Amino acid sequence: MEDSPLHDEQGAITTLQKISSTAAARHDHGIYLLASLMETMISVSSGADGIEAANRALARANSLQLESMQGMEQLGILRQMLDIMCSLMAGRYSESEVKVKVLHGMLDHSSKAQIWTPSGEFEILINPVRLGRPEEKLKFKWLTKEDIFVLGYFISGLCKFQKNVEEVGRGEKYLQEGLRSIEREPRHHYLPFLPPASFFFPPQLLGSNGFTGLLKEDHAGTTSLVGAMNKSTWRQTLKCHVMLYHTFLLCVRTDWDGAIKVATPFDPEQAYISATLTVPTAPLLGIQ
């Protein structure tokens, strides 16, 4: 899943399927879920052609009962976001609206449960826990609470895209709140990225590379220059997509002055945007 002209997506999917099978046999629920979600992200990055394969991988991830996911709330949220993306890409808007309500509940619960760390790190257990044997864990770094909520606003806006006029600008309100949240964050607090999906979801937003360790820190806990640049790129990419879809919504209801006002900030960043928007739509969800 690394960014490279030589990457082999089918080879990565085959490896992940083998990992899933081994994890299932060992009752390693965390590894099984993670491998299935990574496979979903790769398939989603192929656009409409990958929807069927993404749904198959997602079905395996959905086979895990909620009680098996204790301590893996971040993966549950990622699973729900990918599920919504698949519905949007397939044009099932009513279905996506139902699913996004579930996402809202998950985000509210996660906020109250205080599962988020300042760095976005979380752990999953490997191997079934046995009496007298120490726990074994894998540590991953994903989005922080602030960034995942911005992403939630963006996805919510997409789900309301078709009904924005009918619901008096509700889709716009989600995107506006997402943009305000991005601008409230200090510029040094930027994050990783996600996997490509098609017209609806930019690749840098779910973070296909994220599951492998995008944001690296040294032993002193300081973020490397490369990590900081990656985080900044992810944030700017998300901001561009939020602004772009907000502009679309304003154009649909013929608010041309509003559309021009929202789109104007694109001009100084034209070089950046032209390079970014050519990438497929899905890495904004990435885990490292």
N, C-alpha and C positions, 0 to 999 in steps of 0.2 A: 504493500500500500504506500510505499514511499514515492515521492515525486521523482520520476525518472522516465526517460523515453524508452527504457528497456524493461519496464515493469511488466509482469505477466499476471494479469488479473485472473485468468482461468486457473493458473497454477496456485495462486493465493487462495482461491475459492476451494480448490481440491484439498489443500493443506488444512484449511479451516474446517472443512467437513470431516476430515480424519480426526482432528482435535475434538470436534463435537462428539463424534462417536465414542472416542476413548473416554471423554469426560462423562458421557451418559452412563457408560458401563461402570465407572468408578463413583457414580453419584456425586460428581464434582459440579454442583449446580452453577456456581459462579463462572467457572471456565466454559461450561456448556452455553450459558447465556451470552457471555462475552464473545465467544467464537461465532455464534449464530448472528449476533448483531453486527459484527464486523463483516460477515458474509453479506448481510443485508445492505450494509453501507456500500460495499463494492458494487453490488448489483444495481443499486439505486443510481450510482454514478454513471451507469451506462444509459441513463435516460429511459424513455418509454420502452426500449427493447429489453431493459433489465427488470421491468415491473414484475413479471411472472416469477422470475427467479428470486427476486427480493421478497415477494409474498410467501414463497415456500420457506425461505430461511426465517422469515418473521414468524411464520406459523410454528416453527420449532421453538423459537424464543418464547412465543405465547403459550407453549405447552407447559411451561413452568407455573406452578401455582404460586399465589402471592406469599403463602407462608414459607415457600422455599427461597424467597428473595429478601428475607430479613437481613439488614445490613448492606443491601445492594440497591438502595433507593435511587442512586444516580443512574444505574443501568436500567432500572424500571422507567425512569423519565426519558432516557434515550430511546428505549423500546417504544414508548408512546409517541415520541416525536417522529420516529421512523414510520410508525404505523400511519400517522397523519399524513406524512409526505407521500406514502404509497397511495393513499386515497385521493389526495390532491392531483397526483400525476395521472391517475386513472380517471379523473373527472368526476369522482364521487363526492360532490361537495356536501350533500346532506349528511353523508356518513362522516366526513371530516369534522363537521360542526359538533356532532355527538362526541367524537373522540377528543376534540379540543377542550370540551367541558371537563372530561376526565383528567386531561393534562392540567387544567387550572386547579383541580382538587389536589392533584399530586404535588404541584408546586407550593400550594398553600400549606399542605401538610409538611412538606420538607422544610419549609421556612420555620414552622413552629417546632419541628423536631430537631432543628439545629444540626443538620447533617453536613453542612457545608464548612469547609476549612478555608482560611484566607487564600491559600495557594491553589485550591481546587483539587487537592489530593483526596483519594479515598482508597480503601483496601477491600480485597475480596479473599475469602478463605480458599485454600487449595487443599485437596484431599479431605475426606470425611474426618471430623474431629474424633479422636480415640482417647479413651481413658489412659492417663499417664503419659500421653504424648503431647508435646507442645504444639500450639496452633502454627500453621504455615500460611503465610499471606503473600499476595502480590499487591504492590502499590502502583496506582495509576494516577495520572494528573489529567483532569478534564477542565471544564469551565468553572469559574467561580459562581457563587450565588447570583451576583449582580449580572453577570453575562448570560447565565442560563435564563434569567427572567427577561432580559432584553430579547433573547431568542424566542422566548415564549410569546412576547408581544408580537414579534414579526410573524410567527406561525399563525397566531390568532388573526392577524390582519389578513393573511392569505386565505384563511378559511372563510372570512366574511367578504371576500373579493366580489363574488357574484351578487351578494345581497346588500352591498354597501349603500346604494341609493335607496333601496326599499327600507332599510333599517336606519335611515337618516345619518349616514356617515359613521356607522359603528366600526367598520374596517379601518377607516382613516384614524379614528381615535386610538385604536390599538397601535397603529404605526407611529402616530404622534407621540404616544407615551414611550414607545421604544426608543424613538429618536431623542426625547428628552432625557431618558435614562442613560443613553450613550454619552450625551454631552455633559451630564452631571459627573461622570466618572473622570478622575484625573488621568491625564494622558499616559502616565507610567503604569496604569493599571490595566493594560491591554492583555489579550489572551490568545489561545490557539485557534484552530480552524476545524471544518467539517467535510462531508462527502457530496459529490454532484448528483443532481436529480433531473433536470430538464428545465422547462420554462419556469417552473415554480420555485425551485430552490437552488441557490448558488452553491458550487462545490465547496468553497472555503467555509461554509457555515456550519456543517455538521461535523467536520473534522475527520476525514478518512485517515489522515496522517496522525490524528490526535491519539489514536489508540496505541501508538508505539513510542510516545515520549517526545512530544513536541517542545515542551518548555523544560529545559534542563537547568538545574541549579547546582552550584558547587557545594562543598561540605559546609561552608559558612552560611548557606541558605540564600546567597545572592543570585539574581537572575543573570544569565549570560547575555551578551550583546545580541547574539543570534536569537535567543529565546525572546528577548524584548522586541526585536524586529518582527518576529513571527506573530507575537501577540498584537502588536500594533497593526500589522497587515490584516489579521483576522477582524479586528474591531473596525478598521476602515472599510473592509469588504462588506461587513454586515451593515454598516451605516449607509454605504452606497446603495445596497439593495433595498433597505428600508425607504430611502429617499426616492428611489426609482419607482417602487410600487405605489408609494404615496402619490407620486406624480401621475401614474396611470389612473388611479382612482379619481383624482381631481379632473382629469381629462374626460373620463367617462361621464361625469355629471356636468361637463362643459364649464368648469370653473377655470378658465384659461389664465386669469391673473394669478390665482392661487398656484396653479401648476408651474407657471413661469417662476414664481417666487421660490417654490421648493426646488426646482431644477437648476436655478441659477448657481448654487454652490458647486455644481458638477464641473463648471468651467475650469477653475484653477487646478482641478485634479484630473483633467481629461486624459492625460498620459497614463495615470495610474488606473483609471477606470477602464480605458480601452484594453489594457493588458489583462485586467482582472475578469471582465465580463465575457471574455472569450473562453474561459475555463468552464467545463460542465458544472451542473448545479448540485453539490452536496457536501463538501468538506467543512461546512460551518459547525458540524457537531463533534469534532474530533477529540478522542481520548488519547493520552500518552502513556 
